[in-house]
Amino acid sequence: MKIAIVDDERPSRSELRYLIEKYLPYVEIEEANSGQGLMKKVLEIPFDVIFLDINLGDVQGIELAALVKGVLPEVSIVFATAYDEFAVKAFEMEAIDYIMKPFDERRIELTMKKIMRQHKRKQVLRDQSIEALQVKEQAREIGKLAIGTDKKLNLVDIKEIAFIEVDERACKIHTFKGTLQSGQPLKYFEEKLGKEHFLRIHKSYMINLKYVTEIEPSFNNMYVVKLRGFEREALPVSRNHIKKLKEYFLS
């Protein structure tokens, strides 16, 4: 765990370092005596926690916390200060804690326990995200697409997907075995399947080019396509995409 202590008073920094190391002796701790000093470190070090004084010489701690969050969105902020009037603003910024000077050892211990609980939760979420990404990559390697639905991961044969349709804020994946609903936007599937003989033909449709059986003129100089197994569906092709569709079959 990487921790930063930001205070323009050296004795306060030293005392806080002592109390933190007493509870967590193996953490990495960096110190800064100004907002500018912290920002230089933030650009180089991915801190997990920052203990931040409210009244720094060059910037207010609340403003500095907002700047830090812009660089490290997941960092946990603890305000360590002699001023209690900023507590409401601090928690509006989702600070993990607000501790008062002079520091109390028992109070710091409670803060560190809170930090460790949050750190473990974040680590679990990171591990789950990495695991899900690995599953998706492995699925691609064996010709499958991982589609999350209702807290479940469905592995669908890419060759079984006929077309994907935007349905309000979600997408319907139409396969020869049925239809799946996904919360991912069409752009996501365009990025995942763009090299798998899939083409976006409309703001709301993406098709598997292998199953195109007809391309027909429609009204307003537009076209529709029909797919094998879905002959009753006339999928619209926008003017912006008809050129690419024709090029695929005529080149």
ABEGO torsion letter per residue (X at the ends): XBBBBBBABAAAAAAAAAAAAAABAABBBBBBABAAAAAAAAAABBBABBBBBABBAABBAAAAAAAAAAABAABBBBBBBABAAAAAAAAAAGBABBBBOBBBAAAAAAAAAAAAAAAAAAAAAAAAAAAAAAAAAAAAAAGBBBBBBGGBBBBBBAAABABBBBBEABBBBBBAAEBBBBABBAAAAAAAAAAAGBBBABAABBBBAAABABBBBBBGGBBBBBBBGAAABBBBBBAAAAAAAAAAAAX
